Amino acid sequence: MTNTCDLGLAARWALALSFASLALSGCKGNAQPPTPPATEVSVIEVKPGPVTVYDEYVAQTQAPDTIEIRSQVTGLLERQAFADGSRVMKGDVLYRADPNHLGLPRWHYSSGLLRSD
């Protein structure tokens, strides 16, 4: 029984050594890969002459001053009295409100306290 174990162990060692020798025999230290062919490039002759220079930039713009418009009364707007992006000055009429829906008591309409521009 011990002879068959020793024989199997010897066969394993012989097989392992044969694989190792095959692997090591495939490695050659002097082997170099073949050199690739030269790459073709295009050549342009440079000549002095006028050149147009274009300036292109990527940017974002922002207004220097921004305002927030808040209503001081409740109601419906009849129209917008300015164009989008136009310059407005202090005191300019921006919106015209519907006087029937301003939420004021009826006596305000007739007393002249409500200014209509």
C-alpha positions as CSV (number, residue, x, y, z in Angstrom):
1,M,0.0,0.0,0.0
2,T,2.8,2.4,0.7
3,N,4.4,1.6,-2.7
4,T,1.3,2.9,-4.6
5,C,1.3,6.1,-2.5
6,D,5.0,6.7,-3.2
7,L,4.5,6.0,-6.9
8,G,1.6,8.5,-7.1
9,L,3.6,11.1,-5.3
10,A,6.5,10.6,-7.6
11,A,4.2,10.9,-10.7
12,R,2.8,14.2,-9.4
13,W,6.3,15.5,-8.8
14,A,7.4,14.5,-12.3
15,L,4.4,16.1,-13.8
16,A,4.9,19.3,-11.9
17,L,8.6,19.5,-12.9
18,S,7.8,18.9,-16.5
19,F,5.3,21.8,-16.6
20,A,7.8,24.0,-14.8
21,S,10.5,23.2,-17.3
22,L,8.2,23.8,-20.3
23,A,7.1,27.2,-18.8
24,L,10.7,28.3,-18.2
25,S,12.0,27.1,-21.6
26,G,9.4,29.4,-23.3
27,C,11.0,32.5,-21.6
28,K,13.9,33.9,-23.7
29,G,15.7,36.9,-22.4
30,N,17.0,38.2,-25.8
31,A,13.8,38.1,-27.7
32,Q,12.7,41.6,-28.8
33,P,9.4,42.5,-30.4
34,P,9.5,43.6,-34.0
35,T,9.7,47.4,-34.6
36,P,6.5,48.9,-35.9
37,P,6.6,50.6,-39.3
38,A,7.2,54.4,-39.3
39,T,4.0,56.5,-38.9
40,E,3.1,58.7,-41.8
41,V,2.5,62.4,-41.0
42,S,1.4,65.3,-43.1
43,V,3.6,68.3,-43.6
44,I,2.6,71.9,-44.3
45,E,4.9,74.6,-45.5
46,V,4.6,77.8,-43.3
47,K,4.4,81.1,-45.2
48,P,4.0,84.6,-43.7
49,G,0.7,86.3,-44.4
50,P,-2.3,88.1,-42.9
51,V,-4.3,86.1,-40.4
52,T,-7.7,86.9,-39.1
53,V,-8.0,86.4,-35.3
54,Y,-11.4,85.5,-33.9
55,D,-12.1,86.0,-30.2
56,E,-14.7,83.6,-28.9
57,Y,-15.5,83.4,-25.2
58,V,-17.9,81.4,-23.1
59,A,-19.5,83.6,-20.4
60,Q,-22.6,84.3,-18.5
61,T,-24.0,87.8,-18.0
62,Q,-25.9,89.1,-15.0
63,A,-27.5,92.5,-14.3
64,P,-25.6,94.7,-11.9
65,D,-28.8,95.5,-9.9
66,T,-31.8,93.3,-9.5
67,I,-35.0,94.2,-7.8
68,E,-37.9,92.3,-6.3
69,I,-41.4,93.5,-7.1
70,R,-44.0,92.8,-4.4
71,S,-47.6,93.8,-4.6
72,Q,-49.1,96.0,-1.9
73,V,-52.7,95.2,-2.7
74,T,-54.6,92.1,-3.8
75,G,-56.3,92.0,-7.1
76,L,-56.0,91.2,-10.8
77,L,-53.6,92.9,-13.3
78,E,-55.1,94.5,-16.4
79,R,-51.8,94.9,-18.2
80,Q,-48.0,95.2,-17.9
81,A,-46.9,98.8,-18.6
82,F,-43.3,98.0,-19.6
83,A,-41.5,95.8,-22.1
84,D,-39.4,92.9,-20.8
85,G,-35.8,93.9,-20.6
86,S,-36.5,97.7,-20.9
87,R,-35.0,100.2,-18.5
88,V,-37.4,101.6,-15.9
89,M,-36.9,104.5,-13.6
90,K,-38.2,105.2,-10.1
91,G,-41.8,106.2,-10.1
92,D,-42.6,104.6,-13.5
93,V,-45.9,102.7,-13.8
94,L,-45.1,99.0,-14.1
95,Y,-48.5,97.4,-13.9
96,R,-52.1,98.5,-14.2
97,A,-54.5,96.8,-11.8
98,D,-58.2,96.1,-12.4
99,P,-60.0,98.5,-10.0
100,N,-63.0,96.2,-9.6
101,H,-60.8,93.5,-8.0
102,L,-58.4,95.5,-5.8
103,G,-60.0,94.3,-2.6
104,L,-60.7,97.8,-1.4
105,P,-64.1,98.9,-0.1
106,R,-66.4,100.4,-2.7
107,W,-66.2,103.9,-1.2
108,H,-62.5,104.1,-2.1
109,Y,-63.4,104.0,-5.8
110,S,-65.7,106.9,-5.7
111,S,-63.8,109.1,-3.3
112,G,-60.9,109.8,-5.6
113,L,-58.3,108.1,-3.3
114,L,-57.6,105.5,-5.9
115,R,-55.3,107.1,-8.5
116,S,-55.8,105.9,-12.1
117,D,-52.9,106.6,-14.5
